[in-house]
C-alpha cells in the first residue's frame, strides 16, 4: 500500500517503521523543520537539549524497553525531582525525605499519623476532584505548598475543577527513596532522542518531508494515498466541526549560562504561585554532566493557554472534552475508514513515551487497515 503518515513523533515513527518492514511504501510529512516530534533533542555546547521539555523514558513493559534499545544505548539516569517553594527545598515524589522536611517526622508511622490527621478535613468522603484527592494522599500542608499552586499554573485552572485521576499517578512512598518512578526500566538515551527516530526511519521505503503542513494540501493527500495515519489534533482534522477540544500548551525559554552547574539537578519544580514558570530544566544532568564543564544549558518552562495556531501539548480530559472526542471518533469511523488517528493528539489521551510505543505496535499488529 501507499501510506501517508502525518507527524514524525513516536507514534508516527514506530507505525511507519513497522509498516515499512511489512513492505508498504511510507511517505511521512511533518510541519516542523525536524523529525521526532516533542522528543526532539538538539546538541548545544556538547549537551543534548530536550527542546520540548524533560523526557525521561521509563516503563514496566520489557518488550517496549527491548524494542527501543535497538536504536540507542540508555544510561542509568534516575529521575529525582526537587521542589522549590519560596526557597524551601523538598524532594519529589512525596516520600519520607519530603515528610521529614515538612513536619520533622522520622518514622513511617509518624508520617502516616500526620497525613491521617490532615486528611480528616475531608470527613471521610470519596475524593471528587484533584484537590480532594491530593489531600487524601498527602494531607493539607503538602497540598498547599507543593501541589495547589503548581497544579493551577500547569493546568490554568483551580485544582477543584480538575479530575481526581490526574494526581493519582503521582507516587507517595513511606520510604527514604527519591526515585520518581516505580518502573524497573528507566534512563536517557546516550546521545539524545533524535537519533532513535532517525534510525527507525532509516529504511529504503520510507521518505520524510519536513516543513510540510497536511492542511495545505489535505484533499490531495486524502485522494492520493491508500491509507493515512494522522497524529495531529483530531478536531483540527475535521475543521473543528463539532467544536474545539481543550488543550494545554507550553512555552520554553532556553539559554546557555556561563557556569558549569546552575542548579545541581536536572529538574527543579517551582511550586509557589508567584513564580510564573513551573520548572527549570538543566539538561547536562540527564547525561551526568556531559558537555562543556564551564557552561550549561537551562530551560524555563511556562504553561500557557492553548488557542488555534499555538502548539498543543496536553489534552484536558474532563468529561465534557471526552464526550466531544467520542463524537469526533465516531464521525471519523463512519466517514473516513481509511484514516487512522494516533498519538496524544489523535487519540486525545495523555500518553507516556512507552505507552505511545506500545499503542503504535499494537495498532500495526491488530488493525485491519493494512491487510
LUMZA-578592 format. One record per residue (C-alpha): residue number from 1; residue in three letters; z, x, y. Coordinates in Angstrom, 1 decimal. Example, Ala and Ser with C-alpha at 12.3 -4.5 7.8 and 13.67 -1.06 7.14 Angstrom:
! residues 2
<node seq="1" type="ALA" pz="7.8" px="12.3" py="-4.5"/>
<node seq="2" type="SER" pz="7.1" px="13.7" py="-1.1"/>
! end
This chain:
! residues 371
<node seq="1" type="UNK" pz="0.0" px="0.0" py="0.0"/>
<node seq="2" type="UNK" pz="-0.4" px="0.9" py="3.6"/>
<node seq="3" type="UNK" pz="3.1" px="0.6" py="5.1"/>
<node seq="4" type="UNK" pz="4.4" px="0.9" py="8.7"/>
<node seq="5" type="UNK" pz="8.0" px="2.0" py="9.2"/>
<node seq="6" type="UNK" pz="9.3" px="1.3" py="12.7"/>
<node seq="7" type="UNK" pz="12.1" px="3.8" py="13.5"/>
<node seq="8" type="UNK" pz="12.8" px="7.2" py="12.1"/>
<node seq="9" type="UNK" pz="16.6" px="6.8" py="11.7"/>
<node seq="10" type="UNK" pz="18.3" px="7.0" py="8.4"/>
<node seq="11" type="UNK" pz="17.2" px="3.6" py="7.1"/>
<node seq="12" type="UNK" pz="13.6" px="4.1" py="8.0"/>
<node seq="13" type="UNK" pz="13.6" px="7.7" py="6.8"/>
<node seq="14" type="UNK" pz="15.1" px="7.0" py="3.4"/>
<node seq="15" type="UNK" pz="12.9" px="4.0" py="2.9"/>
<node seq="16" type="UNK" pz="9.8" px="5.9" py="3.9"/>
<node seq="17" type="UNK" pz="10.6" px="8.8" py="1.6"/>
<node seq="18" type="UNK" pz="11.3" px="6.7" py="-1.5"/>
<node seq="19" type="UNK" pz="8.2" px="4.5" py="-1.0"/>
<node seq="20" type="UNK" pz="6.0" px="7.6" py="-0.4"/>
<node seq="21" type="UNK" pz="7.3" px="9.0" py="-3.7"/>
<node seq="22" type="UNK" pz="6.0" px="5.8" py="-5.3"/>
<node seq="23" type="UNK" pz="2.6" px="6.6" py="-4.0"/>
<node seq="24" type="UNK" pz="2.4" px="4.4" py="-0.9"/>
<node seq="25" type="UNK" pz="0.9" px="5.6" py="2.3"/>
<node seq="26" type="UNK" pz="3.5" px="5.6" py="5.1"/>
<node seq="27" type="UNK" pz="2.9" px="5.6" py="8.8"/>
<node seq="28" type="UNK" pz="6.1" px="5.9" py="10.9"/>
<node seq="29" type="UNK" pz="6.5" px="5.3" py="14.7"/>
<node seq="30" type="UNK" pz="9.4" px="5.8" py="17.0"/>
<node seq="31" type="UNK" pz="9.7" px="5.0" py="20.7"/>
<node seq="32" type="UNK" pz="11.8" px="8.1" py="21.3"/>
<node seq="33" type="UNK" pz="10.5" px="11.6" py="21.6"/>
<node seq="34" type="UNK" pz="12.3" px="12.8" py="18.4"/>
<node seq="35" type="UNK" pz="13.0" px="11.8" py="14.9"/>
<node seq="36" type="UNK" pz="16.3" px="10.9" py="13.2"/>
<node seq="37" type="UNK" pz="17.5" px="8.1" py="15.5"/>
<node seq="38" type="UNK" pz="21.1" px="8.2" py="16.5"/>
<node seq="39" type="UNK" pz="22.0" px="11.0" py="14.1"/>
<node seq="40" type="UNK" pz="19.7" px="13.4" py="16.0"/>
<node seq="41" type="UNK" pz="21.2" px="16.8" py="16.7"/>
<node seq="42" type="UNK" pz="19.8" px="19.5" py="19.0"/>
<node seq="43" type="UNK" pz="20.8" px="23.1" py="19.3"/>
<node seq="44" type="UNK" pz="22.3" px="24.2" py="22.6"/>
<node seq="45" type="UNK" pz="23.8" px="27.7" py="23.0"/>
<node seq="46" type="UNK" pz="23.8" px="28.0" py="19.3"/>
<node seq="47" type="UNK" pz="25.8" px="24.8" py="18.9"/>
<node seq="48" type="UNK" pz="24.4" px="21.7" py="17.1"/>
<node seq="49" type="UNK" pz="25.0" px="18.9" py="19.6"/>
<node seq="50" type="UNK" pz="25.3" px="15.4" py="18.4"/>
<node seq="51" type="UNK" pz="23.1" px="13.7" py="21.1"/>
<node seq="52" type="UNK" pz="24.3" px="10.2" py="20.4"/>
<node seq="53" type="UNK" pz="28.0" px="10.6" py="19.7"/>
<node seq="54" type="UNK" pz="30.0" px="12.2" py="17.0"/>
<node seq="55" type="UNK" pz="28.6" px="11.7" py="13.5"/>
<node seq="56" type="UNK" pz="30.9" px="12.7" py="10.6"/>
<node seq="57" type="UNK" pz="29.5" px="12.0" py="7.2"/>
<node seq="58" type="UNK" pz="32.0" px="10.5" py="4.7"/>
<node seq="59" type="UNK" pz="31.6" px="8.4" py="1.6"/>
<node seq="60" type="UNK" pz="33.2" px="7.3" py="-1.7"/>
<node seq="61" type="UNK" pz="29.7" px="7.0" py="-3.1"/>
<node seq="62" type="UNK" pz="28.9" px="10.1" py="-5.2"/>
<node seq="63" type="UNK" pz="25.3" px="9.1" py="-5.7"/>
<node seq="64" type="UNK" pz="24.8" px="8.9" py="-1.9"/>
<node seq="65" type="UNK" pz="26.6" px="12.2" py="-1.4"/>
<node seq="66" type="UNK" pz="24.4" px="13.9" py="-4.0"/>
<node seq="67" type="UNK" pz="21.3" px="12.3" py="-2.5"/>
<node seq="68" type="UNK" pz="22.0" px="13.7" py="0.9"/>
<node seq="69" type="UNK" pz="22.9" px="17.1" py="-0.4"/>
<node seq="70" type="UNK" pz="19.3" px="17.5" py="-1.5"/>
<node seq="71" type="UNK" pz="18.4" px="18.1" py="2.2"/>
<node seq="72" type="UNK" pz="21.3" px="20.2" py="3.6"/>
<node seq="73" type="UNK" pz="24.4" px="22.1" py="2.8"/>
<node seq="74" type="UNK" pz="27.6" px="20.5" py="4.1"/>
<node seq="75" type="UNK" pz="30.7" px="22.2" py="5.4"/>
<node seq="76" type="UNK" pz="34.2" px="21.0" py="4.6"/>
<node seq="77" type="UNK" pz="34.8" px="19.5" py="8.1"/>
<node seq="78" type="UNK" pz="37.8" px="17.1" py="8.1"/>
<node seq="79" type="UNK" pz="38.0" px="14.6" py="10.9"/>
<node seq="80" type="UNK" pz="41.3" px="14.9" py="12.6"/>
<node seq="81" type="UNK" pz="41.2" px="12.9" py="15.9"/>
<node seq="82" type="UNK" pz="43.6" px="13.5" py="18.8"/>
<node seq="83" type="UNK" pz="44.5" px="10.6" py="21.2"/>
<node seq="84" type="UNK" pz="45.4" px="11.3" py="24.8"/>
<node seq="85" type="UNK" pz="47.5" px="8.6" py="26.5"/>
<node seq="86" type="UNK" pz="48.2" px="9.7" py="30.1"/>
<node seq="87" type="UNK" pz="48.8" px="13.3" py="28.9"/>
<node seq="88" type="UNK" pz="50.8" px="12.3" py="25.8"/>
<node seq="89" type="UNK" pz="49.1" px="13.6" py="22.7"/>
<node seq="90" type="UNK" pz="49.1" px="11.7" py="19.4"/>
<node seq="91" type="UNK" pz="47.4" px="12.2" py="16.0"/>
<node seq="92" type="UNK" pz="44.9" px="9.7" py="14.7"/>
<node seq="93" type="UNK" pz="44.7" px="7.9" py="12.3"/>
<node seq="94" type="UNK" pz="48.1" px="6.4" py="12.5"/>
<node seq="95" type="UNK" pz="50.4" px="8.5" py="10.2"/>
<node seq="96" type="UNK" pz="53.9" px="10.0" py="10.2"/>
<node seq="97" type="UNK" pz="52.9" px="12.5" py="12.9"/>
<node seq="98" type="UNK" pz="52.0" px="9.6" py="15.1"/>
<node seq="99" type="UNK" pz="55.1" px="7.7" py="14.4"/>
<node seq="100" type="UNK" pz="57.3" px="10.7" py="14.9"/>
<node seq="101" type="UNK" pz="55.8" px="11.4" py="18.3"/>
<node seq="102" type="UNK" pz="56.0" px="7.8" py="19.3"/>
<node seq="103" type="UNK" pz="59.5" px="6.9" py="18.0"/>
<node seq="104" type="UNK" pz="61.2" px="10.1" py="16.8"/>
<node seq="105" type="UNK" pz="61.3" px="8.8" py="13.3"/>
<node seq="106" type="UNK" pz="61.2" px="11.3" py="10.4"/>
<node seq="107" type="UNK" pz="61.0" px="9.4" py="7.2"/>
<node seq="108" type="UNK" pz="58.5" px="6.7" py="6.0"/>
<node seq="109" type="UNK" pz="61.4" px="4.2" py="5.6"/>
<node seq="110" type="UNK" pz="62.3" px="4.7" py="9.3"/>
<node seq="111" type="UNK" pz="58.7" px="4.2" py="10.3"/>
<node seq="112" type="UNK" pz="58.3" px="1.1" py="8.2"/>
<node seq="113" type="UNK" pz="61.5" px="-0.3" py="9.7"/>
<node seq="114" type="UNK" pz="60.3" px="0.3" py="13.2"/>
<node seq="115" type="UNK" pz="56.9" px="-1.4" py="12.6"/>
<node seq="116" type="UNK" pz="58.6" px="-4.3" py="10.9"/>
<node seq="117" type="UNK" pz="60.9" px="-4.7" py="13.9"/>
<node seq="118" type="UNK" pz="58.0" px="-4.8" py="16.3"/>
<node seq="119" type="UNK" pz="55.9" px="-7.0" py="14.0"/>
<node seq="120" type="UNK" pz="58.4" px="-9.8" py="14.5"/>
<node seq="121" type="UNK" pz="56.7" px="-10.8" py="17.7"/>
<node seq="122" type="UNK" pz="54.0" px="-12.4" py="15.5"/>
<node seq="123" type="UNK" pz="56.7" px="-14.7" py="14.0"/>
<node seq="124" type="UNK" pz="55.1" px="-14.4" py="10.5"/>
<node seq="125" type="UNK" pz="51.7" px="-15.9" py="11.5"/>
<node seq="126" type="UNK" pz="48.4" px="-14.7" py="10.0"/>
<node seq="127" type="UNK" pz="46.6" px="-12.4" py="12.5"/>
<node seq="128" type="UNK" pz="43.6" px="-14.3" py="14.0"/>
<node seq="129" type="UNK" pz="42.3" px="-11.6" py="16.4"/>
<node seq="130" type="UNK" pz="42.3" px="-7.9" py="16.9"/>
<node seq="131" type="UNK" pz="45.5" px="-7.7" py="18.9"/>
<node seq="132" type="UNK" pz="47.5" px="-9.6" py="16.4"/>
<node seq="133" type="UNK" pz="46.0" px="-7.6" py="13.5"/>
<node seq="134" type="UNK" pz="46.8" px="-4.3" py="15.2"/>
<node seq="135" type="UNK" pz="50.5" px="-5.4" py="15.9"/>
<node seq="136" type="UNK" pz="50.7" px="-6.5" py="12.3"/>
<node seq="137" type="UNK" pz="49.6" px="-3.0" py="11.2"/>
<node seq="138" type="UNK" pz="51.5" px="-0.7" py="13.6"/>
<node seq="139" type="UNK" pz="53.7" px="-2.6" py="15.9"/>
<node seq="140" type="UNK" pz="53.6" px="-3.2" py="19.7"/>
<node seq="141" type="UNK" pz="54.2" px="0.3" py="21.0"/>
<node seq="142" type="UNK" pz="51.3" px="1.9" py="19.3"/>
<node seq="143" type="UNK" pz="49.1" px="-1.1" py="20.1"/>
<node seq="144" type="UNK" pz="49.9" px="-0.9" py="23.8"/>
<node seq="145" type="UNK" pz="49.4" px="2.9" py="24.1"/>
<node seq="146" type="UNK" pz="46.7" px="3.7" py="21.6"/>
<node seq="147" type="UNK" pz="44.7" px="0.6" py="20.8"/>
<node seq="148" type="UNK" pz="44.7" px="-2.1" py="23.6"/>
<node seq="149" type="UNK" pz="43.0" px="-0.3" py="26.5"/>
<node seq="150" type="UNK" pz="40.8" px="1.9" py="24.3"/>
<node seq="151" type="UNK" pz="39.5" px="-1.2" py="22.5"/>
<node seq="152" type="UNK" pz="38.9" px="-3.0" py="25.8"/>
<node seq="153" type="UNK" pz="36.9" px="-0.1" py="27.0"/>
<node seq="154" type="UNK" pz="35.0" px="0.2" py="23.8"/>
<node seq="155" type="UNK" pz="34.0" px="-3.4" py="23.4"/>
<node seq="156" type="UNK" pz="34.1" px="-4.6" py="27.0"/>
<node seq="157" type="UNK" pz="36.5" px="-7.5" py="26.3"/>
<node seq="158" type="UNK" pz="40.1" px="-8.3" py="25.7"/>
<node seq="159" type="UNK" pz="41.3" px="-7.5" py="22.1"/>
<node seq="160" type="UNK" pz="42.5" px="-11.1" py="21.9"/>
<node seq="161" type="UNK" pz="38.8" px="-12.1" py="22.0"/>
<node seq="162" type="UNK" pz="37.7" px="-9.7" py="19.2"/>
<node seq="163" type="UNK" pz="37.8" px="-10.5" py="15.4"/>
<node seq="164" type="UNK" pz="40.7" px="-9.0" py="13.4"/>
<node seq="165" type="UNK" pz="38.4" px="-7.3" py="10.9"/>
<node seq="166" type="UNK" pz="37.4" px="-4.6" py="13.4"/>
<node seq="167" type="UNK" pz="40.8" px="-2.9" py="13.3"/>
<node seq="168" type="UNK" pz="41.4" px="-3.5" py="9.6"/>
<node seq="169" type="UNK" pz="39.3" px="-0.5" py="8.6"/>
<node seq="170" type="UNK" pz="41.5" px="1.9" py="10.6"/>
<node seq="171" type="UNK" pz="43.8" px="3.8" py="8.2"/>
<node seq="172" type="UNK" pz="47.5" px="3.6" py="8.5"/>
<node seq="173" type="UNK" pz="49.5" px="6.1" py="6.4"/>
<node seq="174" type="UNK" pz="53.1" px="6.8" py="5.9"/>
<node seq="175" type="UNK" pz="52.5" px="10.5" py="5.2"/>
<node seq="176" type="UNK" pz="52.0" px="13.5" py="7.4"/>
<node seq="177" type="UNK" pz="48.2" px="13.6" py="7.0"/>
<node seq="178" type="UNK" pz="45.8" px="13.7" py="9.9"/>
<node seq="179" type="UNK" pz="42.6" px="13.3" py="7.9"/>
<node seq="180" type="UNK" pz="40.9" px="10.3" py="9.4"/>
<node seq="181" type="UNK" pz="39.1" px="9.2" py="6.3"/>
<node seq="182" type="UNK" pz="40.3" px="8.5" py="2.8"/>
<node seq="183" type="UNK" pz="36.8" px="9.2" py="1.3"/>
<node seq="184" type="UNK" pz="36.6" px="12.1" py="-1.2"/>
<node seq="185" type="UNK" pz="33.3" px="13.3" py="0.2"/>
<node seq="186" type="UNK" pz="33.2" px="14.4" py="3.8"/>
<node seq="187" type="UNK" pz="31.6" px="17.0" py="6.0"/>
<node seq="188" type="UNK" pz="29.0" px="18.0" py="8.6"/>
<node seq="189" type="UNK" pz="25.5" px="19.4" py="7.6"/>
<node seq="190" type="UNK" pz="25.3" px="23.1" py="8.4"/>
<node seq="191" type="UNK" pz="22.5" px="23.3" py="11.0"/>
<node seq="192" type="UNK" pz="22.8" px="19.7" py="12.1"/>
<node seq="193" type="UNK" pz="21.4" px="16.3" py="11.0"/>
<node seq="194" type="UNK" pz="17.8" px="16.5" py="12.3"/>
<node seq="195" type="UNK" pz="16.8" px="18.9" py="9.5"/>
<node seq="196" type="UNK" pz="17.8" px="16.2" py="7.0"/>
<node seq="197" type="UNK" pz="15.3" px="13.7" py="8.3"/>
<node seq="198" type="UNK" pz="12.6" px="16.4" py="8.7"/>
<node seq="199" type="UNK" pz="12.9" px="17.3" py="5.0"/>
<node seq="200" type="UNK" pz="13.0" px="13.6" py="4.0"/>
<node seq="201" type="UNK" pz="9.7" px="13.0" py="5.8"/>
<node seq="202" type="UNK" pz="8.0" px="16.3" py="4.6"/>
<node seq="203" type="UNK" pz="5.6" px="14.6" py="2.2"/>
<node seq="204" type="UNK" pz="1.8" px="14.5" py="2.4"/>
<node seq="205" type="UNK" pz="1.5" px="10.7" py="2.5"/>
<node seq="206" type="UNK" pz="4.0" px="10.3" py="5.4"/>
<node seq="207" type="UNK" pz="2.8" px="10.6" py="9.0"/>
<node seq="208" type="UNK" pz="5.0" px="10.3" py="12.1"/>
<node seq="209" type="UNK" pz="4.0" px="9.4" py="15.6"/>
<node seq="210" type="UNK" pz="6.7" px="9.7" py="18.4"/>
<node seq="211" type="UNK" pz="6.7" px="8.2" py="21.9"/>
<node seq="212" type="UNK" pz="5.2" px="5.1" py="20.4"/>
<node seq="213" type="UNK" pz="6.6" px="1.6" py="21.1"/>
<node seq="214" type="UNK" pz="5.9" px="-1.0" py="18.4"/>
<node seq="215" type="UNK" pz="5.8" px="-3.8" py="21.0"/>
<node seq="216" type="UNK" pz="3.0" px="-2.1" py="22.9"/>
<node seq="217" type="UNK" pz="0.6" px="-3.0" py="20.1"/>
<node seq="218" type="UNK" pz="2.6" px="-5.5" py="18.0"/>
<node seq="219" type="UNK" pz="-0.3" px="-7.8" py="16.9"/>
<node seq="220" type="UNK" pz="-2.5" px="-4.9" py="15.7"/>
<node seq="221" type="UNK" pz="0.3" px="-3.4" py="13.6"/>
<node seq="222" type="UNK" pz="1.0" px="-6.8" py="12.0"/>
<node seq="223" type="UNK" pz="-2.7" px="-7.2" py="11.2"/>
<node seq="224" type="UNK" pz="-3.4" px="-3.6" py="10.0"/>
<node seq="225" type="UNK" pz="-0.5" px="-3.0" py="7.6"/>
<node seq="226" type="UNK" pz="0.2" px="-4.5" py="4.2"/>
<node seq="227" type="UNK" pz="4.0" px="-4.2" py="4.9"/>
<node seq="228" type="UNK" pz="6.2" px="-3.4" py="7.8"/>
<node seq="229" type="UNK" pz="9.8" px="-2.1" py="7.8"/>
<node seq="230" type="UNK" pz="11.3" px="-2.8" py="11.1"/>
<node seq="231" type="UNK" pz="14.6" px="-1.1" py="12.1"/>
<node seq="232" type="UNK" pz="14.8" px="-2.2" py="15.7"/>
<node seq="233" type="UNK" pz="16.5" px="-5.3" py="17.1"/>
<node seq="234" type="UNK" pz="15.6" px="-8.4" py="15.1"/>
<node seq="235" type="UNK" pz="15.9" px="-10.7" py="18.2"/>
<node seq="236" type="UNK" pz="13.6" px="-8.5" py="20.2"/>
<node seq="237" type="UNK" pz="11.0" px="-8.6" py="17.3"/>
<node seq="238" type="UNK" pz="10.8" px="-12.3" py="17.9"/>
<node seq="239" type="UNK" pz="10.9" px="-12.0" py="21.7"/>
<node seq="240" type="UNK" pz="14.4" px="-13.5" py="21.8"/>
<node seq="241" type="UNK" pz="13.0" px="-16.8" py="20.6"/>
<node seq="242" type="UNK" pz="16.4" px="-18.3" py="19.8"/>
<node seq="243" type="UNK" pz="18.4" px="-16.3" py="22.4"/>
<node seq="244" type="UNK" pz="19.8" px="-12.8" py="22.7"/>
<node seq="245" type="UNK" pz="22.2" px="-11.3" py="20.2"/>
<node seq="246" type="UNK" pz="25.0" px="-9.3" py="21.8"/>
<node seq="247" type="UNK" pz="25.3" px="-5.6" py="21.5"/>
<node seq="248" type="UNK" pz="27.5" px="-2.8" py="23.0"/>
<node seq="249" type="UNK" pz="25.8" px="0.2" py="24.5"/>
<node seq="250" type="UNK" pz="27.0" px="3.8" py="25.3"/>
<node seq="251" type="UNK" pz="26.2" px="6.4" py="27.9"/>
<node seq="252" type="UNK" pz="26.6" px="10.1" py="27.2"/>
<node seq="253" type="UNK" pz="27.2" px="12.9" py="29.7"/>
<node seq="254" type="UNK" pz="26.7" px="16.3" py="28.1"/>
<node seq="255" type="UNK" pz="27.3" px="19.6" py="29.8"/>
<node seq="256" type="UNK" pz="27.7" px="23.3" py="28.9"/>
<node seq="257" type="UNK" pz="31.0" px="24.7" py="30.0"/>
<node seq="258" type="UNK" pz="31.8" px="28.4" py="30.7"/>
<node seq="259" type="UNK" pz="34.7" px="28.6" py="28.3"/>
<node seq="260" type="UNK" pz="35.0" px="29.3" py="24.6"/>
<node seq="261" type="UNK" pz="37.4" px="26.4" py="23.9"/>
<node seq="262" type="UNK" pz="37.6" px="23.4" py="26.2"/>
<node seq="263" type="UNK" pz="40.0" px="21.0" py="24.3"/>
<node seq="264" type="UNK" pz="40.8" px="22.6" py="21.0"/>
<node seq="265" type="UNK" pz="39.4" px="19.7" py="18.9"/>
<node seq="266" type="UNK" pz="36.1" px="18.1" py="18.1"/>
<node seq="267" type="UNK" pz="37.1" px="14.7" py="19.3"/>
<node seq="268" type="UNK" pz="39.8" px="13.6" py="21.7"/>
<node seq="269" type="UNK" pz="40.2" px="9.9" py="22.5"/>
<node seq="270" type="UNK" pz="41.4" px="8.7" py="25.9"/>
<node seq="271" type="UNK" pz="43.3" px="5.5" py="25.3"/>
<node seq="272" type="UNK" pz="44.5" px="4.6" py="28.8"/>
<node seq="273" type="UNK" pz="42.7" px="2.0" py="31.0"/>
<node seq="274" type="UNK" pz="42.5" px="4.4" py="34.0"/>
<node seq="275" type="UNK" pz="40.2" px="6.9" py="32.2"/>
<node seq="276" type="UNK" pz="36.7" px="5.5" py="32.4"/>
<node seq="277" type="UNK" pz="35.4" px="7.2" py="29.2"/>
<node seq="278" type="UNK" pz="36.6" px="6.7" py="25.7"/>
<node seq="279" type="UNK" pz="36.4" px="10.2" py="24.3"/>
<node seq="280" type="UNK" pz="35.3" px="13.8" py="24.8"/>
<node seq="281" type="UNK" pz="33.4" px="15.5" py="22.0"/>
<node seq="282" type="UNK" pz="33.4" px="19.3" py="21.8"/>
<node seq="283" type="UNK" pz="30.5" px="19.9" py="19.4"/>
<node seq="284" type="UNK" pz="31.2" px="23.5" py="18.3"/>
<node seq="285" type="UNK" pz="34.3" px="22.4" py="16.4"/>
<node seq="286" type="UNK" pz="32.1" px="20.4" py="14.0"/>
<node seq="287" type="UNK" pz="30.9" px="23.7" py="12.6"/>
<node seq="288" type="UNK" pz="34.1" px="25.8" py="13.0"/>
<node seq="289" type="UNK" pz="33.4" px="27.3" py="16.4"/>
<node seq="290" type="UNK" pz="29.7" px="28.1" py="15.9"/>
<node seq="291" type="UNK" pz="27.7" px="29.3" py="18.8"/>
<node seq="292" type="UNK" pz="28.4" px="31.4" py="21.9"/>
<node seq="293" type="UNK" pz="32.0" px="32.5" py="21.9"/>
<node seq="294" type="UNK" pz="32.2" px="32.2" py="25.7"/>
<node seq="295" type="UNK" pz="30.5" px="28.8" py="26.1"/>
<node seq="296" type="UNK" pz="31.0" px="25.4" py="24.7"/>
<node seq="297" type="UNK" pz="29.2" px="22.0" py="24.9"/>
<node seq="298" type="UNK" pz="31.1" px="18.8" py="25.6"/>
<node seq="299" type="UNK" pz="30.1" px="15.2" py="25.9"/>
<node seq="300" type="UNK" pz="31.9" px="12.4" py="27.7"/>
<node seq="301" type="UNK" pz="31.2" px="9.0" py="26.1"/>
<node seq="302" type="UNK" pz="31.2" px="5.9" py="28.2"/>
<node seq="303" type="UNK" pz="30.9" px="2.5" py="26.7"/>
<node seq="304" type="UNK" pz="28.8" px="0.0" py="28.7"/>
<node seq="305" type="UNK" pz="27.3" px="-3.4" py="28.6"/>
<node seq="306" type="UNK" pz="24.0" px="-4.0" py="26.9"/>
<node seq="307" type="UNK" pz="21.1" px="-5.6" py="28.6"/>
<node seq="308" type="UNK" pz="17.3" px="-5.6" py="27.9"/>
<node seq="309" type="UNK" pz="16.0" px="-2.1" py="28.4"/>
<node seq="310" type="UNK" pz="19.3" px="-0.5" py="27.5"/>
<node seq="311" type="UNK" pz="19.8" px="1.2" py="24.2"/>
<node seq="312" type="UNK" pz="21.9" px="-0.9" py="21.8"/>
<node seq="313" type="UNK" pz="24.5" px="0.9" py="19.6"/>
<node seq="314" type="UNK" pz="26.9" px="-1.7" py="18.1"/>
<node seq="315" type="UNK" pz="26.3" px="-5.3" py="17.1"/>
<node seq="316" type="UNK" pz="29.1" px="-7.6" py="18.3"/>
<node seq="317" type="UNK" pz="29.7" px="-9.5" py="15.0"/>
<node seq="318" type="UNK" pz="31.6" px="-12.5" py="16.2"/>
<node seq="319" type="UNK" pz="30.9" px="-15.9" py="14.7"/>
<node seq="320" type="UNK" pz="28.5" px="-17.0" py="17.4"/>
<node seq="321" type="UNK" pz="26.3" px="-13.9" py="17.1"/>
<node seq="322" type="UNK" pz="26.4" px="-14.0" py="13.3"/>
<node seq="323" type="UNK" pz="25.2" px="-17.6" py="13.3"/>
<node seq="324" type="UNK" pz="22.4" px="-16.6" py="15.7"/>
<node seq="325" type="UNK" pz="21.4" px="-13.7" py="13.4"/>
<node seq="326" type="UNK" pz="21.2" px="-16.0" py="10.4"/>
<node seq="327" type="UNK" pz="18.8" px="-18.2" py="12.4"/>
<node seq="328" type="UNK" pz="16.6" px="-15.2" py="13.1"/>
<node seq="329" type="UNK" pz="16.8" px="-14.1" py="9.5"/>
<node seq="330" type="UNK" pz="15.8" px="-17.5" py="8.2"/>
<node seq="331" type="UNK" pz="12.9" px="-17.6" py="10.6"/>
<node seq="332" type="UNK" pz="11.7" px="-14.1" py="9.5"/>
<node seq="333" type="UNK" pz="11.8" px="-15.0" py="5.8"/>
<node seq="334" type="UNK" pz="9.8" px="-18.2" py="6.4"/>
<node seq="335" type="UNK" pz="7.2" px="-16.9" py="8.8"/>
<node seq="336" type="UNK" pz="6.9" px="-13.1" py="8.3"/>
<node seq="337" type="UNK" pz="7.2" px="-12.5" py="4.5"/>
<node seq="338" type="UNK" pz="5.5" px="-9.1" py="4.8"/>
<node seq="339" type="UNK" pz="8.1" px="-7.7" py="7.3"/>
<node seq="340" type="UNK" pz="11.4" px="-6.3" py="6.1"/>
<node seq="341" type="UNK" pz="14.3" px="-5.7" py="8.5"/>
<node seq="342" type="UNK" pz="16.8" px="-2.9" py="8.0"/>
<node seq="343" type="UNK" pz="19.5" px="-0.7" py="9.6"/>
<node seq="344" type="UNK" pz="22.2" px="-1.7" py="12.1"/>
<node seq="345" type="UNK" pz="19.9" px="-3.4" py="14.5"/>
<node seq="346" type="UNK" pz="17.5" px="-5.1" py="12.0"/>
<node seq="347" type="UNK" pz="20.4" px="-6.4" py="9.9"/>
<node seq="348" type="UNK" pz="22.8" px="-6.9" py="12.8"/>
<node seq="349" type="UNK" pz="25.6" px="-5.2" py="11.0"/>
<node seq="350" type="UNK" pz="27.9" px="-2.2" py="11.6"/>
<node seq="351" type="UNK" pz="26.9" px="0.4" py="9.1"/>
<node seq="352" type="UNK" pz="28.4" px="3.9" py="8.4"/>
<node seq="353" type="UNK" pz="25.8" px="6.5" py="7.5"/>
<node seq="354" type="UNK" pz="26.5" px="6.3" py="3.8"/>
<node seq="355" type="UNK" pz="26.1" px="2.5" py="3.9"/>
<node seq="356" type="UNK" pz="22.7" px="2.8" py="5.6"/>
<node seq="357" type="UNK" pz="21.5" px="5.2" py="2.9"/>
<node seq="358" type="UNK" pz="22.8" px="3.1" py="0.1"/>
<node seq="359" type="UNK" pz="21.3" px="0.0" py="1.7"/>
<node seq="360" type="UNK" pz="17.9" px="1.7" py="2.0"/>
<node seq="361" type="UNK" pz="17.9" px="3.0" py="-1.5"/>
<node seq="362" type="UNK" pz="18.8" px="-0.5" py="-2.9"/>
<node seq="363" type="UNK" pz="16.2" px="-2.1" py="-0.7"/>
<node seq="364" type="UNK" pz="13.4" px="0.1" py="-2.0"/>
<node seq="365" type="UNK" pz="14.6" px="-0.4" py="-5.6"/>
<node seq="366" type="UNK" pz="15.0" px="-4.1" py="-5.6"/>
<node seq="367" type="UNK" pz="12.6" px="-5.5" py="-3.0"/>
<node seq="368" type="UNK" pz="9.6" px="-7.4" py="-4.3"/>
<node seq="369" type="UNK" pz="7.6" px="-6.5" py="-1.2"/>
<node seq="370" type="UNK" pz="6.2" px="-3.3" py="-2.8"/>
<node seq="371" type="UNK" pz="5.4" px="-4.4" py="-6.3"/>
! end
